[in-house]
Amino acid sequence: MDKLNGFQLVEKVKRIDKQVKVCFMTAFEAYYNAIREEFRNLDENCFIRKPIKCDDLVERVFRQIDSSNSND
């Protein structure tokens, strides 16, 4: 992303909609650890490490959506 990093993007989106669901995906261990530190309330399944197969990614995202909907 040109002008925002992922953390800044999430902050902006959360200002618009506090209920939005977010999953982070990274290949960098340092980013993974920073994300976990910054967003401690996120479910462990929202932290996705690359590489990941497309089918596995889709399954994990759908699982998050389903679990979020069941909590409503």
N, C-alpha and C positions, 0 to 999 in steps of 0.2 A: 504494500500500500504506500502510496506516495507521501501523504502528509500526516497520516495517523498510524500508530501501531495498534495492535489488537486490544491492548488494555484501554487505550483512549477511545477506540471505537465502542467497546462495551460500555464504558462510562456514558458516552453520548446516547447510545441506544437505551440504556437504563433510565436516563432522564426523560425519555419520551414514553417508555413503557416499562415500569418496574417489574412486570410479570413475565417479560420476555425470557425465554430459555436460551442458554448459551452453552455451547460445547467448544472447547479449545482443541486445536490440533497443531502439533509441532513435531519437528524432527530433532530439535535441539534440546539437549538435557537441561541446559541452563534456563531456557525459556519454560520448560516443563516445571521445573522447581519454582521459578518465579510466579508462574500462573497458580500453582498450588498454594503458594504463600499469600498471594494477593486475593485469591478467591477461595477462601477456606470453606465457604458454605456450599460450594459446588459438589455435586455427587462425583465420586471417583470415576464413574463411567463417562463423565463429561470431559475427561482428560484423555485425549486420543493421541497416541504416538504414531508418527509415520516411521516406516512405511506401513500402510494398511491396505488390504485389498478392498476394492470398491464395494463388493457385496458385504463385507464385514463392516465397513463404514456406514452403509445404508442401514444395516441391521441395528447397529448401536444407536444411530440417530433415532430410528423408529422406536426403539426400546425406551429412549429418554422421553420421547413425545408421549408414548403410551403410559409411562409411569407418572408423568406430569399430569396427564388427563385424569388418571385414576385418583389423584390427590385432590382434585377440584370438588 
